[in-house]
Amino acid sequence: MSDISCTILSPRTRILTFDDNISVLLIIGSRFTFLCDTHLGPESMKKVQNELGTISHPEQMVIFNSHSDWDHVWGNCEFSHNLIIGHSTCRDRLKERGEYDLISHSSMTRGIVTITLPNMTFDSRLTFEEDDVEFIYAPGHTIDSSVCFDRKDSILYVGDLVEDPIPYLDYERTDLYLNTLEMLLTFPADIMVSAHSGIIVRDLIRANIAYIQAVQEGKSIDNSRFGAYDNVHQLNLNTRIMFCYEKEVRDILKEKFDFLSFWSLFPNFEKKSSDELEINLKQYLMEIEKVRHHQ
Ligand SMILES: [Zn+2]
């Protein structure tokens, strides 16, 4: 029995959802078979291939990474001989933080994961004309977020840009995130699919916009209404603080900056209050300044 569930959206496009509720999108083009995101590893991808075995499809697979977060790219290694497409910053970001994420979340892998970078990158847009499939840069959730538009059936895969009830804020430019979400609101798609929330409606995009605006304005937010996501809000606030200090630390350490050591400074930093995290980071900043002055 397969523990992957399939939602058929059109004769050629379907959502495949794993037991942890994370989805990937499959588009059976006439020339290529497109797979948006690769879940947690090779074992998950074998399940996708089993599913594909029951459908007639072009042999050649094209992989798309909606962004470089670990829960969307660990299955890339199953397709190292295929085209793996991502935004240019997706390749950079995965190169920089891939090992850190693999260490931090090692218990989540499905099969043996080797970090495999996108081998084809784009800047604003990339179109497979004959298959009517388009990849569009849409920064916000992360610097490298992109969407996949099935133009033929008007289906848009948004990755983690929209999430119920709130998105993860993993990029300091919330202004760009808001632009992207406004763009999605008017995007000519009949169906939108989120990697963690399945088929979504525009009201959820509006709710995500309201949340991000409130965070941006420093408003106090009652996270009890977020249910299982109540800790995501604190994580978001603390990630923003970490980003802010990361910039300063990079400026001080220059080429000596090490992503893994900086982000491993405070394991489970989402569990700290924002005040405590700021105090810890200020101390760290003072220490590295001291070391620099003694050099
Ligand atoms: Zn995700």
Residues whose N, C-alpha, C, O or C-beta is under 5 A from the ligand:
A	BS01	ZN	D69 D71 D160
